[in-house]
């Protein structure tokens, strides 16, 4: 796992810092202030939760960075819009679309429940959940999760899965790293979180935890997409076209290599 992300995780663990939201105005895309009407670009207000590496984290400059951030900025360039990032709690992203933010990108899985409130772009990443357990702990099947104290990030697929496990006592945290800290302190028995951040945490706490693949527990693959205002087909078409072009021109693959594979 690359040094940059490791440094970011350490700063999150030690400081627990979160970046304040950048945007203040509500509503749909707006013109940038201080520019002439002829030169002004519309602004795409984007919500994220910068505590989910390698997809989003607070970079060395104090601003949200990561695969999702680079991807949405590349999309912004394709569709001719300035991108304004708003860092907020993951659980508030969906409800903020159409108000504080225009769209959300945050390693967000497409679910039937979320689709009742928002639409989604085409999927841009296939993921699966993983389970973080104490070093050497005996977890070998889905049955081993039953009747356990399970840590999850609030509002994520991990929470949805944990809520369905028989006898589980689920503790939900605003940040996944807080759940991992409680695992290390013996307050929970395991943590369910997406594979990529799980691997980052596993590398960070390699002397304390093991990361077990979702296949061990029969977790199904899931798909990340950009959450959009319900019924805004014009914006959806623009974003989907940009995604397609970024995959065709090699930009997408270069971002995967930079943020996820290295």
C-alpha positions as CSV (number, residue, x, y, z in Angstrom):
1,X,0.0,0.0,0.0
2,X,1.5,3.2,-1.0
3,X,3.1,5.5,1.5
4,X,0.9,8.5,0.8
5,X,-2.3,6.7,1.9
6,X,-0.5,5.2,4.9
7,X,0.5,8.7,6.0
8,X,-3.1,9.9,5.6
9,X,-4.4,7.0,7.7
10,X,-1.9,7.8,10.5
11,X,-3.0,11.4,10.5
12,X,-6.7,10.3,10.7
13,X,-5.9,7.9,13.6
14,X,-3.8,10.3,15.6
15,X,-5.8,13.5,15.0
16,X,-9.3,12.3,14.1
17,X,-9.5,15.4,11.9
18,X,-12.3,16.0,9.5
19,X,-12.3,18.8,6.9
20,X,-15.1,21.3,7.1
21,X,-17.6,21.5,4.2
22,X,-16.5,23.8,1.4
23,X,-19.9,24.7,0.1
24,X,-22.5,27.0,1.7
25,X,-25.2,27.6,-0.8
26,X,-28.0,25.1,-1.5
27,X,-29.7,24.3,-4.7
28,X,-28.6,23.1,-8.2
29,X,-25.4,24.0,-10.0
30,X,-24.5,27.7,-9.8
31,X,-22.3,30.2,-11.5
32,X,-18.8,31.0,-10.0
33,X,-18.7,34.4,-8.4
34,X,-16.4,37.0,-9.7
35,X,-16.4,36.0,-13.3
36,X,-18.3,37.4,-16.3
37,X,-21.4,35.6,-17.5
38,X,-19.7,34.7,-20.8
39,X,-16.7,33.1,-19.1
40,X,-18.4,31.6,-16.0
41,X,-18.7,27.9,-15.5
42,X,-21.4,26.2,-13.6
43,X,-20.3,24.6,-10.3
44,X,-21.0,21.0,-9.5
45,X,-21.3,20.7,-5.7
46,X,-20.1,17.3,-4.7
47,X,-20.6,15.6,-1.4
48,X,-18.1,13.0,0.0
49,X,-16.9,11.6,3.3
50,X,-13.1,11.9,3.3
51,X,-12.4,9.1,5.7
52,X,-12.6,6.1,3.4
53,X,-9.2,5.5,1.8
54,X,-8.1,4.9,-0.9
55,X,-11.4,6.3,-2.4
56,X,-11.4,9.5,-0.3
57,X,-9.2,10.9,2.4
58,X,-7.8,14.2,3.5
59,X,-4.6,14.9,1.6
60,X,-1.4,16.5,2.7
61,X,-2.8,19.9,1.7
62,X,-5.8,19.5,3.9
63,X,-8.2,18.9,1.0
64,X,-10.2,15.8,0.1
65,X,-8.1,13.5,-2.1
66,X,-8.4,9.9,-3.4
67,X,-9.7,7.9,-6.3
68,X,-13.3,9.2,-6.1
69,X,-12.1,12.8,-5.8
70,X,-9.8,12.5,-8.9
71,X,-12.5,10.8,-10.8
72,X,-15.2,13.4,-10.2
73,X,-12.8,16.2,-11.0
74,X,-12.0,14.5,-14.3
75,X,-15.7,14.2,-14.9
76,X,-16.1,17.9,-14.2
77,X,-13.5,18.7,-16.8
78,X,-15.3,16.5,-19.3
79,X,-18.7,18.2,-18.8
80,X,-17.3,21.7,-18.4
81,X,-18.1,22.3,-14.8
82,X,-16.1,23.4,-11.8
83,X,-16.1,20.8,-9.0
84,X,-16.6,22.0,-5.4
85,X,-16.1,19.3,-2.8
86,X,-18.1,19.2,0.5
87,X,-16.8,16.9,3.2
88,X,-19.6,15.6,5.4
89,X,-20.8,12.6,7.4
90,X,-21.5,9.7,5.1
91,X,-24.9,9.1,6.5
92,X,-26.1,12.6,5.5
93,X,-25.0,12.5,1.9
94,X,-28.1,11.1,0.3
95,X,-30.4,13.4,2.1
96,X,-28.3,16.4,1.1
97,X,-28.6,15.8,-2.6
98,X,-30.6,18.5,-4.3
99,X,-30.0,20.8,-1.4
100,X,-26.5,21.4,0.0
101,X,-25.0,19.3,-2.8
102,X,-25.8,18.3,-6.3
103,X,-24.2,14.8,-6.3
104,X,-22.4,12.5,-4.0
105,X,-19.4,10.2,-4.6
106,X,-18.0,8.4,-1.6
107,X,-17.5,4.7,-2.3
108,X,-21.3,4.5,-2.3
109,X,-23.0,1.2,-3.1
110,X,-26.1,1.2,-5.3
111,X,-28.9,-0.3,-3.1
112,X,-32.7,-0.5,-3.6
113,X,-33.2,1.5,-0.4
114,X,-31.0,4.4,-1.7
115,X,-32.7,4.3,-5.1
116,X,-36.0,5.3,-3.5
117,X,-34.5,8.7,-2.8
118,X,-31.8,9.2,-5.4
119,X,-30.8,8.0,-8.9
120,X,-27.3,6.6,-9.6
121,X,-24.8,7.0,-12.5
122,X,-23.5,3.9,-14.2
123,X,-21.3,1.9,-11.9
124,X,-17.7,2.9,-11.8
125,X,-16.2,0.2,-9.4
126,X,-17.0,-3.3,-8.2
127,X,-16.3,-3.9,-4.6
128,X,-17.0,-6.4,-1.8
129,X,-17.1,-6.2,2.0
130,X,-14.3,-7.6,4.1
131,X,-14.0,-8.4,7.8
132,X,-11.3,-7.1,10.1
133,X,-10.6,-9.3,13.1
134,X,-8.1,-9.4,15.9
135,X,-4.8,-11.0,14.9
136,X,-5.1,-14.8,14.9
137,X,-8.9,-14.8,15.7
138,X,-10.8,-17.8,14.5
139,X,-13.3,-16.6,11.9
140,X,-13.9,-19.1,9.1
141,X,-17.5,-18.7,8.0
142,X,-20.6,-16.6,8.1
143,X,-21.8,-18.5,11.2
144,X,-18.7,-17.1,13.1
145,X,-20.2,-13.6,12.9
146,X,-23.3,-14.6,14.8
147,X,-23.7,-13.2,18.3
148,X,-20.7,-11.0,17.9
149,X,-20.1,-7.3,18.6
150,X,-19.6,-5.9,15.1
151,X,-18.3,-2.4,14.3
152,X,-19.4,-0.7,11.1
153,X,-19.4,2.8,9.5
154,X,-22.8,4.4,9.8
155,X,-25.0,4.2,6.8
156,X,-22.8,1.9,4.8
157,X,-23.3,-1.6,3.3
158,X,-21.4,-3.0,6.2
159,X,-24.0,-1.7,8.6
160,X,-26.8,-3.2,6.4
161,X,-25.1,-6.6,6.4
162,X,-24.4,-6.6,10.1
163,X,-28.0,-5.7,10.9
164,X,-29.0,-9.0,9.3
165,X,-26.6,-11.2,11.2
166,X,-28.3,-13.3,13.9
167,X,-27.6,-12.1,17.4
168,X,-25.1,-9.4,16.4
169,X,-24.6,-6.4,18.5
170,X,-23.9,-3.6,16.0
171,X,-22.0,-0.5,16.8
172,X,-22.1,2.2,14.1
173,X,-19.4,4.9,13.8
174,X,-19.1,8.0,11.7
175,X,-15.7,6.9,10.5
176,X,-14.5,3.4,9.8
177,X,-11.2,4.0,11.5
178,X,-13.1,4.6,14.8
179,X,-14.6,1.1,14.5
180,X,-11.1,-0.3,13.9
181,X,-9.7,1.6,17.0
182,X,-12.5,0.0,19.1
183,X,-11.6,-3.4,17.7
184,X,-8.0,-2.8,18.8
185,X,-9.2,-1.8,22.2
186,X,-11.4,-4.9,22.6
187,X,-14.8,-3.1,22.4
188,X,-15.9,-5.0,19.3
189,X,-15.1,-8.4,18.0
190,X,-14.8,-7.5,14.3
191,X,-15.4,-4.8,11.8
192,X,-17.2,-5.1,8.5
193,X,-16.0,-2.6,5.9
194,X,-15.3,-2.4,2.1
195,X,-12.3,-4.4,1.0
196,X,-10.0,-1.6,-0.1
197,X,-10.2,0.5,3.1
198,X,-10.0,-2.7,5.1
199,X,-6.7,-3.5,3.4
200,X,-5.4,0.0,4.2
201,X,-6.4,-0.5,7.9
202,X,-4.9,-4.0,7.8
203,X,-1.6,-2.6,6.7
204,X,-1.7,0.2,9.2
205,X,-2.4,-2.2,12.1
206,X,-0.6,-5.3,10.7
207,X,0.6,-6.3,14.2
208,X,-3.0,-6.2,15.6
209,X,-5.5,-7.3,13.0
210,X,-6.1,-9.7,10.1
211,X,-8.3,-8.8,7.1
212,X,-10.5,-11.7,5.9
213,X,-12.0,-11.7,2.4
214,X,-15.7,-11.3,1.9
215,X,-15.9,-14.7,0.2
216,X,-15.2,-16.3,3.5
217,X,-18.5,-15.0,4.7
218,X,-20.5,-15.4,1.4
219,X,-20.7,-11.6,0.9
220,X,-21.9,-10.7,-2.6
221,X,-20.1,-8.1,-4.9
222,X,-21.5,-4.6,-4.9
223,X,-21.2,-1.7,-7.2
224,X,-20.1,1.9,-6.5
225,X,-21.8,4.7,-8.4
226,X,-22.4,8.5,-8.2
227,X,-25.6,9.5,-6.4
228,X,-27.7,12.0,-8.4
229,X,-30.9,14.0,-7.9
230,X,-34.0,11.9,-8.6
231,X,-35.2,12.4,-12.1
232,X,-32.3,14.6,-13.4
233,X,-31.7,12.7,-16.6
234,X,-29.8,15.5,-18.2
235,X,-27.1,15.5,-15.5
236,X,-27.1,11.7,-15.4
237,X,-26.5,11.5,-19.2
238,X,-23.6,14.0,-19.0
239,X,-21.9,12.1,-16.1
240,X,-22.4,8.7,-17.7
241,X,-21.0,9.9,-21.0
242,X,-18.0,11.4,-19.2
243,X,-17.4,8.1,-17.4
244,X,-17.5,6.2,-20.6
245,X,-15.0,8.6,-22.2
246,X,-12.6,8.4,-19.2
247,X,-12.6,4.6,-19.4
248,X,-12.0,4.7,-23.2
249,X,-9.2,7.3,-23.1
250,X,-7.2,5.5,-20.3
251,X,-7.8,8.1,-17.6
252,X,-9.8,5.8,-15.5
253,X,-7.2,3.0,-15.6
254,X,-4.5,5.5,-14.7
255,X,-6.5,6.6,-11.6
256,X,-7.0,3.0,-10.5
257,X,-3.3,2.4,-10.8
258,X,-2.4,5.6,-8.9
259,X,-4.8,5.3,-6.0
260,X,-5.9,1.7,-5.7
261,X,-3.3,-0.7,-7.1
262,X,-0.1,0.9,-5.9
